[in-house]
Amino acid sequence: MTATATSPEETVPDEDSGERGSLHVNRSVLRKIAAHAADVDPGSARSGRKHTAGAEVSGPDDALRVRLTVALRYPNPVRDAVASMRERVGTELARIAGCRVRSVDVTVSALVPPAAPPRVE
């Protein structure tokens, strides 16, 4: 069995390469992307299943509005943690789903102090 090699000049381009279709990402997936992005942010107080972020997504894919409910680590500055989460959520939704985020509203539901180190005597 012999195969003939073709050079790149001999390959025929696909005529409909510009019309491959569109991508629609379900809103539940967008909510999970936003919540995960908030949870992995350094300011998040998520630990296991406790204090996980909640997310709501509305609007068209080119102007999403995201509403987060999060718990933050205490005594970190709230303003810095929220700004970091807003940026991370917008970046991840654009990178993974190709959506543009118009706004990210954040509600801080709790400030969680660091766990006390175990006492050894």
Backbone as JSON Lines, residues from 0, in Angstrom:
{"i":0,"aa":"M","n":[0.84,-1.16,0.0],"ca":[0.0,0.0,0.0],"c":[0.89,1.23,0.0]}
{"i":1,"aa":"T","n":[0.66,2.12,-0.92],"ca":[1.45,3.36,-1.02],"c":[0.53,4.56,-0.89]}
{"i":2,"aa":"A","n":[1.03,5.57,-0.21],"ca":[0.27,6.81,-0.06],"c":[1.02,7.92,-0.74]}
{"i":3,"aa":"T","n":[0.3,8.79,-1.37],"ca":[0.93,9.91,-2.04],"c":[0.89,11.12,-1.13]}
{"i":4,"aa":"A","n":[2.03,11.72,-0.95],"ca":[2.1,12.91,-0.1],"c":[1.67,14.12,-0.9]}
{"i":5,"aa":"T","n":[0.94,15.0,-0.26],"ca":[0.54,16.24,-0.95],"c":[1.22,17.41,-0.25]}
{"i":6,"aa":"S","n":[1.6,18.36,-1.02],"ca":[2.21,19.55,-0.43],"c":[1.11,20.49,0.03]}
{"i":7,"aa":"P","n":[1.43,21.44,0.91],"ca":[0.41,22.37,1.4],"c":[-0.27,23.14,0.28]}
{"i":8,"aa":"E","n":[0.44,23.39,-0.83],"ca":[-0.15,24.14,-1.93],"c":[-1.23,23.32,-2.63]}
{"i":9,"aa":"E","n":[-1.14,21.98,-2.55],"ca":[-2.08,21.14,-3.25],"c":[-3.37,20.91,-2.47]}
{"i":10,"aa":"T","n":[-3.39,21.24,-1.18],"ca":[-4.6,21.01,-0.41],"c":[-5.66,22.02,-0.81]}
{"i":11,"aa":"V","n":[-6.88,21.56,-0.87],"ca":[-7.99,22.41,-1.28],"c":[-8.65,22.96,-0.01]}
{"i":12,"aa":"P","n":[-8.76,24.29,0.09],"ca":[-9.38,24.84,1.29],"c":[-10.88,24.53,1.31]}
{"i":13,"aa":"D","n":[-11.38,24.35,2.51],"ca":[-12.8,24.1,2.69],"c":[-13.56,25.37,2.3]}
{"i":14,"aa":"E","n":[-14.54,25.24,1.42],"ca":[-15.25,26.42,0.93],"c":[-16.1,27.09,2.0]}
{"i":15,"aa":"D","n":[-16.66,26.34,2.96],"ca":[-17.46,26.98,3.98],"c":[-16.7,27.17,5.29]}
{"i":16,"aa":"S","n":[-15.41,27.34,5.25],"ca":[-14.66,27.49,6.5],"c":[-15.08,28.74,7.27]}
{"i":17,"aa":"G","n":[-15.62,29.74,6.59],"ca":[-16.09,30.94,7.27],"c":[-17.47,30.78,7.87]}
{"i":18,"aa":"E","n":[-18.19,29.75,7.49],"ca":[-19.55,29.55,7.97],"c":[-19.68,28.24,8.72]}
{"i":19,"aa":"R","n":[-18.97,28.1,9.8],"ca":[-18.98,26.85,10.55],"c":[-20.13,26.78,11.55]}
{"i":20,"aa":"G","n":[-20.84,27.85,11.76],"ca":[-21.94,27.84,12.71],"c":[-21.65,28.72,13.9]}
{"i":21,"aa":"S","n":[-22.47,28.57,14.92],"ca":[-22.3,29.4,16.1],"c":[-22.3,28.52,17.34]}
{"i":22,"aa":"L","n":[-21.88,29.1,18.41],"ca":[-21.8,28.39,19.69],"c":[-22.75,29.05,20.67]}
{"i":23,"aa":"H","n":[-23.6,28.25,21.29],"ca":[-24.48,28.75,22.34],"c":[-24.16,27.97,23.61]}
{"i":24,"aa":"V","n":[-23.77,28.69,24.66],"ca":[-23.46,28.06,25.93],"c":[-24.66,28.27,26.86]}
{"i":25,"aa":"N","n":[-25.17,27.2,27.41],"ca":[-26.32,27.24,28.3],"c":[-26.03,28.13,29.51]}
{"i":26,"aa":"R","n":[-27.06,28.82,29.98],"ca":[-26.91,29.73,31.13],"c":[-26.42,29.01,32.39]}
{"i":27,"aa":"S","n":[-26.81,27.76,32.57],"ca":[-26.35,27.03,33.76],"c":[-24.84,26.84,33.72]}
{"i":28,"aa":"V","n":[-24.29,26.66,32.53],"ca":[-22.83,26.53,32.38],"c":[-22.16,27.86,32.68]}
{"i":29,"aa":"L","n":[-22.73,28.96,32.2],"ca":[-22.17,30.28,32.47],"c":[-22.19,30.57,33.97]}
{"i":30,"aa":"R","n":[-23.28,30.18,34.66],"ca":[-23.34,30.37,36.12],"c":[-22.24,29.59,36.82]}
{"i":31,"aa":"K","n":[-22.01,28.36,36.37],"ca":[-20.97,27.54,37.0],"c":[-19.58,28.1,36.75]}
{"i":32,"aa":"I","n":[-19.34,28.61,35.56],"ca":[-18.04,29.22,35.25],"c":[-17.82,30.43,36.17]}
{"i":33,"aa":"A","n":[-18.84,31.28,36.3],"ca":[-18.73,32.48,37.14],"c":[-18.51,32.11,38.61]}
{"i":34,"aa":"A","n":[-19.28,31.14,39.11],"ca":[-19.15,30.73,40.51],"c":[-17.77,30.12,40.77]}
{"i":35,"aa":"H","n":[-17.31,29.29,39.85],"ca":[-15.99,28.67,40.03],"c":[-14.88,29.73,40.02]}
{"i":36,"aa":"A","n":[-14.98,30.68,39.09],"ca":[-13.97,31.74,39.02],"c":[-13.94,32.53,40.32]}
{"i":37,"aa":"A","n":[-15.1,32.79,40.91],"ca":[-15.14,33.52,42.19],"c":[-14.57,32.65,43.31]}
{"i":38,"aa":"D","n":[-14.87,31.36,43.29],"ca":[-14.39,30.47,44.35],"c":[-12.88,30.3,44.37]}
{"i":39,"aa":"V","n":[-12.24,30.32,43.2],"ca":[-10.79,30.11,43.16],"c":[-10.01,31.41,43.38]}
{"i":40,"aa":"D","n":[-10.7,32.51,43.5],"ca":[-10.03,33.78,43.76],"c":[-9.41,33.75,45.16]}
{"i":41,"aa":"P","n":[-8.22,34.32,45.34],"ca":[-7.55,34.27,46.65],"c":[-8.35,34.91,47.78]}
{"i":42,"aa":"G","n":[-9.23,35.85,47.49],"ca":[-10.01,36.49,48.53],"c":[-11.22,35.69,48.98]}
{"i":43,"aa":"S","n":[-11.55,34.64,48.24],"ca":[-12.71,33.83,48.56],"c":[-12.48,33.02,49.83]}
{"i":44,"aa":"A","n":[-13.56,32.82,50.59],"ca":[-13.45,32.04,51.83],"c":[-13.93,30.61,51.62]}
{"i":45,"aa":"R","n":[-14.04,30.17,50.4],"ca":[-14.53,28.82,50.14],"c":[-13.61,27.79,50.77]}
{"i":46,"aa":"S","n":[-14.21,26.84,51.44],"ca":[-13.46,25.71,51.99],"c":[-14.33,24.48,51.83]}
{"i":47,"aa":"G","n":[-13.96,23.61,50.9],"ca":[-14.78,22.44,50.61],"c":[-16.11,22.87,50.03]}
{"i":48,"aa":"R","n":[-17.2,22.37,50.59],"ca":[-18.52,22.77,50.12],"c":[-19.08,23.95,50.91]}
{"i":49,"aa":"K","n":[-18.35,24.36,51.9],"ca":[-18.82,25.46,52.74],"c":[-18.43,26.79,52.1]}
{"i":50,"aa":"H","n":[-19.32,27.74,52.15],"ca":[-19.1,29.1,51.66],"c":[-18.84,29.17,50.15]}
{"i":51,"aa":"T","n":[-19.48,28.32,49.36],"ca":[-19.29,28.41,47.91],"c":[-20.04,29.61,47.37]}
{"i":52,"aa":"A","n":[-19.52,30.16,46.28],"ca":[-20.13,31.33,45.66],"c":[-21.39,30.94,44.91]}
{"i":53,"aa":"G","n":[-22.35,31.83,44.89],"ca":[-23.55,31.65,44.09],"c":[-23.52,32.67,42.96]}
{"i":54,"aa":"A","n":[-24.04,32.3,41.79],"ca":[-24.0,33.21,40.64],"c":[-25.31,33.18,39.89]}
{"i":55,"aa":"E","n":[-25.71,34.33,39.38],"ca":[-26.84,34.47,38.48],"c":[-26.34,35.21,37.26]}
{"i":56,"aa":"V","n":[-26.8,34.79,36.08],"ca":[-26.35,35.39,34.83],"c":[-27.58,35.8,34.03]}
{"i":57,"aa":"S","n":[-27.56,37.02,33.48],"ca":[-28.65,37.48,32.64],"c":[-28.1,38.32,31.5]}
{"i":58,"aa":"G","n":[-28.94,38.57,30.52],"ca":[-28.55,39.4,29.38],"c":[-28.01,38.58,28.23]}
{"i":59,"aa":"P","n":[-27.78,39.23,27.1],"ca":[-27.24,38.54,25.92],"c":[-25.76,38.21,26.11]}
{"i":60,"aa":"D","n":[-25.27,37.29,25.29],"ca":[-23.88,36.84,25.41],"c":[-22.85,37.95,25.19]}
{"i":61,"aa":"D","n":[-23.22,39.0,24.49],"ca":[-22.25,40.08,24.26],"c":[-22.36,41.19,25.3]}
{"i":62,"aa":"A","n":[-23.25,41.02,26.3],"ca":[-23.38,42.02,27.37],"c":[-23.97,41.36,28.62]}
{"i":63,"aa":"L","n":[-23.26,40.36,29.13],"ca":[-23.76,39.61,30.3],"c":[-23.75,40.47,31.56]}
{"i":64,"aa":"R","n":[-24.75,40.24,32.38],"ca":[-24.78,40.83,33.73],"c":[-24.7,39.66,34.7]}
{"i":65,"aa":"V","n":[-23.7,39.7,35.58],"ca":[-23.46,38.62,36.53],"c":[-23.69,39.16,37.94]}
{"i":66,"aa":"R","n":[-24.41,38.38,38.75],"ca":[-24.62,38.72,40.15],"c":[-24.06,37.59,41.0]}
{"i":67,"aa":"L","n":[-23.08,37.93,41.84],"ca":[-22.42,36.95,42.7],"c":[-22.79,37.17,44.15]}
{"i":68,"aa":"T","n":[-22.9,36.08,44.89],"ca":[-23.02,36.12,46.34],"c":[-21.85,35.3,46.88]}
{"i":69,"aa":"V","n":[-20.96,35.96,47.64],"ca":[-19.71,35.32,48.05],"c":[-19.43,35.55,49.53]}
{"i":70,"aa":"A","n":[-18.62,34.67,50.07],"ca":[-18.05,34.85,51.41],"c":[-16.57,35.18,51.22]}
{"i":71,"aa":"L","n":[-16.09,36.16,51.96],"ca":[-14.7,36.59,51.83],"c":[-13.91,36.28,53.09]}
{"i":72,"aa":"R","n":[-12.61,36.16,52.9],"ca":[-11.7,35.96,54.03],"c":[-11.58,37.27,54.81]}
{"i":73,"aa":"Y","n":[-11.57,37.12,56.11],"ca":[-11.39,38.26,56.99],"c":[-10.01,38.17,57.6]}
{"i":74,"aa":"P","n":[-9.24,39.16,57.7],"ca":[-9.46,40.6,57.57],"c":[-8.96,41.18,56.26]}
{"i":75,"aa":"N","n":[-9.01,40.47,55.16],"ca":[-8.59,41.01,53.86],"c":[-9.45,42.22,53.48]}
{"i":76,"aa":"P","n":[-8.89,43.18,52.75],"ca":[-9.67,44.34,52.32],"c":[-10.78,43.9,51.35]}
{"i":77,"aa":"V","n":[-12.01,44.23,51.69],"ca":[-13.17,43.82,50.89],"c":[-13.1,44.4,49.49]}
{"i":78,"aa":"R","n":[-12.78,45.67,49.37],"ca":[-12.75,46.34,48.07],"c":[-11.77,45.65,47.11]}
{"i":79,"aa":"D","n":[-10.59,45.29,47.6],"ca":[-9.6,44.62,46.75],"c":[-10.06,43.22,46.35]}
{"i":80,"aa":"A","n":[-10.63,42.49,47.29],"ca":[-11.1,41.13,46.99],"c":[-12.22,41.15,45.96]}
{"i":81,"aa":"V","n":[-13.15,42.08,46.1],"ca":[-14.26,42.18,45.15],"c":[-13.76,42.6,43.77]}
{"i":82,"aa":"A","n":[-12.83,43.53,43.7],"ca":[-12.27,43.95,42.42],"c":[-11.57,42.79,41.72]}
{"i":83,"aa":"S","n":[-10.83,42.0,42.48],"ca":[-10.14,40.84,41.93],"c":[-11.14,39.82,41.39]}
{"i":84,"aa":"M","n":[-12.22,39.57,42.13],"ca":[-13.25,38.62,41.68],"c":[-13.93,39.11,40.42]}
{"i":85,"aa":"R","n":[-14.26,40.4,40.37],"ca":[-14.9,40.95,39.16],"c":[-14.03,40.71,37.94]}
{"i":86,"aa":"E","n":[-12.77,41.01,38.07],"ca":[-11.86,40.84,36.93],"c":[-11.74,39.37,36.54]}
{"i":87,"aa":"R","n":[-11.58,38.49,37.52],"ca":[-11.42,37.06,37.25],"c":[-12.66,36.48,36.58]}
{"i":88,"aa":"V","n":[-13.84,36.83,37.06],"ca":[-15.09,36.31,36.48],"c":[-15.23,36.77,35.04]}
{"i":89,"aa":"G","n":[-15.0,38.05,34.77],"ca":[-15.09,38.56,33.4],"c":[-14.09,37.9,32.47]}
{"i":90,"aa":"T","n":[-12.87,37.72,32.94],"ca":[-11.83,37.1,32.14],"c":[-12.16,35.64,31.82]}
{"i":91,"aa":"E","n":[-12.61,34.9,32.82],"ca":[-12.92,33.48,32.62],"c":[-14.12,33.28,31.7]}
{"i":92,"aa":"L","n":[-15.15,34.09,31.83],"ca":[-16.31,33.96,30.94],"c":[-15.92,34.29,29.5]}
{"i":93,"aa":"A","n":[-15.06,35.26,29.32],"ca":[-14.6,35.59,27.97],"c":[-13.7,34.49,27.41]}
{"i":94,"aa":"R","n":[-12.81,33.96,28.23],"ca":[-11.86,32.95,27.77],"c":[-12.54,31.62,27.47]}
{"i":95,"aa":"I","n":[-13.41,31.17,28.35],"ca":[-14.0,29.84,28.21],"c":[-15.21,29.84,27.28]}
{"i":96,"aa":"A","n":[-16.1,30.83,27.44],"ca":[-17.37,30.8,26.71],"c":[-17.46,31.84,25.59]}
{"i":97,"aa":"G","n":[-16.47,32.73,25.51],"ca":[-16.5,33.75,24.47],"c":[-17.55,34.82,24.71]}
{"i":98,"aa":"C","n":[-17.95,35.03,25.95],"ca":[-18.96,36.02,26.3],"c":[-18.3,37.3,26.8]}
{"i":99,"aa":"R","n":[-18.95,38.41,26.56],"ca":[-18.46,39.68,27.08],"c":[-19.3,40.06,28.29]}
{"i":100,"aa":"V","n":[-18.66,40.42,29.37],"ca":[-19.35,40.75,30.61],"c":[-19.51,42.25,30.71]}
{"i":101,"aa":"R","n":[-20.76,42.67,30.89],"ca":[-21.06,44.1,31.02],"c":[-20.9,44.56,32.46]}
{"i":102,"aa":"S","n":[-21.37,43.74,33.4],"ca":[-21.24,44.13,34.81],"c":[-21.2,42.89,35.7]}
{"i":103,"aa":"V","n":[-20.52,43.03,36.83],"ca":[-20.47,41.98,37.85],"c":[-20.82,42.65,39.18]}
{"i":104,"aa":"D","n":[-22.0,42.33,39.69],"ca":[-22.43,42.84,40.99],"c":[-22.11,41.78,42.04]}
{"i":105,"aa":"V","n":[-21.49,42.21,43.12],"ca":[-21.06,41.27,44.16],"c":[-21.74,41.61,45.48]}
{"i":106,"aa":"T","n":[-22.38,40.61,46.07],"ca":[-22.95,40.73,47.4],"c":[-22.1,39.88,48.33]}
{"i":107,"aa":"V","n":[-21.56,40.5,49.37],"ca":[-20.75,39.77,50.34],"c":[-21.69,39.24,51.42]}
{"i":108,"aa":"S","n":[-21.82,37.92,51.48],"ca":[-22.76,37.3,52.43],"c":[-22.12,37.01,53.78]}
{"i":109,"aa":"A","n":[-20.79,36.93,53.82],"ca":[-20.11,36.62,55.08],"c":[-18.65,37.02,55.0]}
{"i":110,"aa":"L","n":[-18.09,37.34,56.16],"ca":[-16.65,37.53,56.31],"c":[-16.19,36.42,57.24]}
{"i":111,"aa":"V","n":[-15.33,35.56,56.73],"ca":[-14.93,34.36,57.46],"c":[-13.52,34.54,58.01]}
{"i":112,"aa":"P","n":[-13.38,34.47,59.34],"ca":[-12.04,34.61,59.92],"c":[-11.2,33.37,59.62]}
{"i":113,"aa":"P","n":[-9.89,33.5,59.69],"ca":[-9.05,32.33,59.47],"c":[-9.29,31.29,60.55]}
{"i":114,"aa":"A","n":[-9.12,30.04,60.17],"ca":[-9.31,28.96,61.13],"c":[-8.25,29.08,62.22]}
{"i":115,"aa":"A","n":[-8.65,28.84,63.45],"ca":[-7.7,28.91,64.55],"c":[-6.76,27.71,64.47]}
{"i":116,"aa":"P","n":[-5.47,27.93,64.66],"ca":[-4.54,26.81,64.63],"c":[-4.84,25.85,65.79]}
{"i":117,"aa":"P","n":[-4.62,24.58,65.6],"ca":[-4.89,23.62,66.68],"c":[-3.99,23.91,67.89]}
{"i":118,"aa":"R","n":[-4.57,23.79,69.04],"ca":[-3.81,24.05,70.26],"c":[-3.09,22.77,70.69]}
{"i":119,"aa":"V","n":[-1.81,22.91,70.89],"ca":[-1.01,21.77,71.33],"c":[-0.38,22.16,72.66]}
{"i":120,"aa":"E","n":[-0.61,21.36,73.65],"ca":[-0.03,21.65,74.96],"c":[0.87,20.55,75.42]}
